[in-house]
Amino acid sequence: MNKGKLIVFSAPSGSGKTTIVKYLLGKDDLNLEFSISAASRKPRGEEVNGKDYYFISIEEFKKHIKNQDFIEWEEVYRDNFYGTLKSEVERIWALGKNVIFDIDVAGGLRIKNKFPEQTLAVFVKPPSIDELKIRLKKRSTESDDKINMRIAKASVELATAPQFDKIIKNYDLDFAKVEAYELVKAFLNDDSDY
């Protein structure tokens, strides 16, 4: 596995990374394809299997771990596994495209450490923890307990930001999108200024 470039976007839930990644996927000149993660949880809202995630059972997930089918994986919450299948990255590289990830902080750093020369790892920083809480509540997809778990995790995740290649401060979403585009474009063009 050593073919294309890997673009990692990581952040605490509610920071805007998914919106930024969707924006970048709409930029044809970047030649990006979204890496669909595997997840052992049930779909939320209007999520679709094979588009948003590969939804698999806990047993299947553990079998893939045993077979070393993942580039990275993590038990994010108890019995709640997420991971990137090697076959997914190989599928995208076979299309001649660069892989873009919308992934949790731990997973993003694992990819960066495994493929340091091929990876641009970007951390999307929210304006504040309070703003994160507001954004998560607006989603209306999770209980207060789940939101509080995500907020507690966000404080730990924010401390990892310096380990990433670049940090985008998402105070203004439109500005953050443009900044992300410029970073990715420079990296793909092997511009040492990214």
C-alpha positions in Angstrom: 0.0 0.0 0.0 2.1 2.9 -1.2 0.4 4.6 -4.2 -1.4 7.9 -3.7 -1.8 10.8 -1.3 -3.8 10.8 1.9 -5.6 13.9 3.2 -6.7 13.6 6.8 -9.2 16.0 8.4 -9.7 15.4 12.2 -11.4 17.4 14.9 -13.8 17.0 17.8 -17.4 16.4 16.8 -19.1 19.6 15.8 -16.0 21.4 14.7 -17.0 21.6 11.0 -14.7 19.0 9.5 -17.4 17.1 7.7 -18.7 20.3 6.1 -15.1 21.2 5.0 -14.5 17.7 3.6 -17.8 17.8 1.6 -16.7 21.2 0.2 -13.3 19.8 -0.8 -14.9 16.8 -2.5 -16.8 19.2 -4.7 -13.5 20.6 -6.1 -12.8 18.5 -9.1 -9.2 19.9 -9.5 -8.2 18.1 -6.2 -9.1 14.7 -7.6 -10.4 13.5 -4.2 -12.4 10.5 -3.2 -14.0 10.1 0.3 -12.7 7.2 2.4 -15.8 5.5 3.9 -15.0 4.3 7.4 -16.3 1.1 8.9 -18.5 1.5 12.0 -20.0 -1.0 14.5 -22.8 1.3 15.4 -26.3 1.7 13.9 -27.0 4.4 11.2 -28.1 7.8 12.6 -30.6 10.0 10.9 -30.4 9.5 7.1 -27.0 7.8 7.0 -26.6 5.2 4.3 -24.6 2.0 4.4 -21.8 2.1 1.8 -22.0 5.9 1.5 -21.6 7.4 4.9 -20.1 4.3 6.6 -19.8 0.6 6.2 -22.1 -0.4 9.0 -21.0 -3.8 10.3 -21.6 -5.8 13.5 -19.2 -5.8 16.4 -18.4 -9.4 15.7 -17.5 -8.6 12.0 -15.4 -5.7 13.2 -13.5 -7.8 15.6 -12.9 -10.4 12.8 -11.4 -7.7 10.6 -9.2 -6.6 13.5 -7.9 -10.2 13.9 -7.3 -10.4 10.2 -5.4 -7.1 10.2 -7.7 -5.7 7.5 -7.6 -2.1 8.9 -5.1 0.7 8.4 -6.3 2.1 11.7 -9.2 1.3 14.0 -10.3 2.4 17.4 -12.9 1.6 20.0 -14.2 5.2 20.3 -16.7 4.4 23.0 -17.5 1.1 24.6 -18.5 -1.4 21.9 -18.5 1.4 19.4 -15.7 0.7 16.9 -14.6 2.8 13.9 -11.8 2.0 11.4 -10.4 2.4 7.9 -10.3 -0.8 5.8 -7.1 -1.3 3.7 -9.5 -2.4 0.9 -11.2 1.1 0.9 -7.9 3.0 0.4 -6.8 0.5 -2.3 -10.2 0.9 -4.0 -9.7 4.7 -4.2 -6.1 4.5 -5.3 -7.1 2.1 -8.1 -9.4 4.9 -9.4 -6.3 7.1 -9.6 -7.6 9.4 -6.9 -6.3 10.9 -3.7 -8.0 9.7 -0.5 -9.6 12.2 1.9 -10.6 11.2 5.4 -13.1 12.7 7.8 -11.8 10.9 10.9 -11.4 11.1 14.6 -8.2 12.5 16.1 -6.6 9.2 17.1 -7.3 7.6 13.7 -6.0 10.6 11.9 -2.7 10.5 13.8 -2.4 6.8 13.2 -2.7 7.3 9.4 -0.1 10.2 9.6 2.3 8.0 11.5 1.9 5.0 9.2 2.2 7.0 6.0 4.2 10.2 7.0 5.4 11.2 3.5 2.0 10.7 1.8 -0.2 12.3 4.4 -1.4 15.8 5.0 -3.0 15.8 8.5 -5.2 18.8 9.2 -6.8 19.5 12.6 -10.0 21.6 12.5 -10.2 23.7 15.7 -13.6 25.0 16.9 -14.0 28.5 18.3 -14.6 27.1 21.8 -16.0 24.2 23.8 -19.2 26.2 24.4 -19.7 26.7 20.7 -19.1 22.9 20.2 -21.9 22.1 22.7 -24.3 24.5 20.9 -23.5 22.9 17.5 -24.0 19.4 18.8 -27.3 20.3 20.5 -28.5 21.8 17.2 -28.0 18.5 15.4 -30.7 16.9 17.5 -29.3 13.5 16.8 -28.0 12.5 20.2 -29.0 12.5 23.9 -27.6 15.0 26.4 -25.5 12.1 27.9 -23.9 11.4 24.4 -23.3 15.1 23.9 -21.6 15.4 27.3 -19.4 12.4 26.4 -18.4 14.1 23.2 -17.6 17.4 24.9 -15.5 15.6 27.5 -13.6 13.9 24.7 -13.2 17.2 22.8 -11.1 18.7 25.6 -8.6 15.8 25.3 -8.7 15.9 21.5 -7.9 19.7 21.4 -4.6 18.9 23.2 -3.5 16.8 20.2 -3.8 19.7 17.7 0.0 20.4 17.6 0.7 16.9 16.4 -1.0 17.6 13.1 0.7 19.2 10.1 -1.7 22.1 10.0 -4.4 23.6 12.2 -7.4 25.4 10.7 -9.3 27.6 13.2 -13.0 27.4 12.2 -14.3 30.7 13.5 -15.8 31.4 10.0 -16.8 28.4 8.0 -16.4 30.1 4.6 -12.9 31.2 5.4 -12.0 27.8 6.8 -13.2 26.1 3.6 -11.0 28.4 1.4 -8.0 27.8 3.8 -8.5 24.0 3.6 -8.7 24.2 -0.2 -5.4 26.1 -0.5 -3.7 23.7 2.0 -4.8 20.6 0.1 -4.0 22.1 -3.3 -0.5 23.0 -2.3 0.1 19.6 -0.7 -1.1 17.8 -3.8 1.1 20.0 -6.0 4.1 19.1 -3.8 4.4 22.8 -2.8 6.6 22.9 0.3 4.7 26.0 1.5 1.6 24.0 2.5 
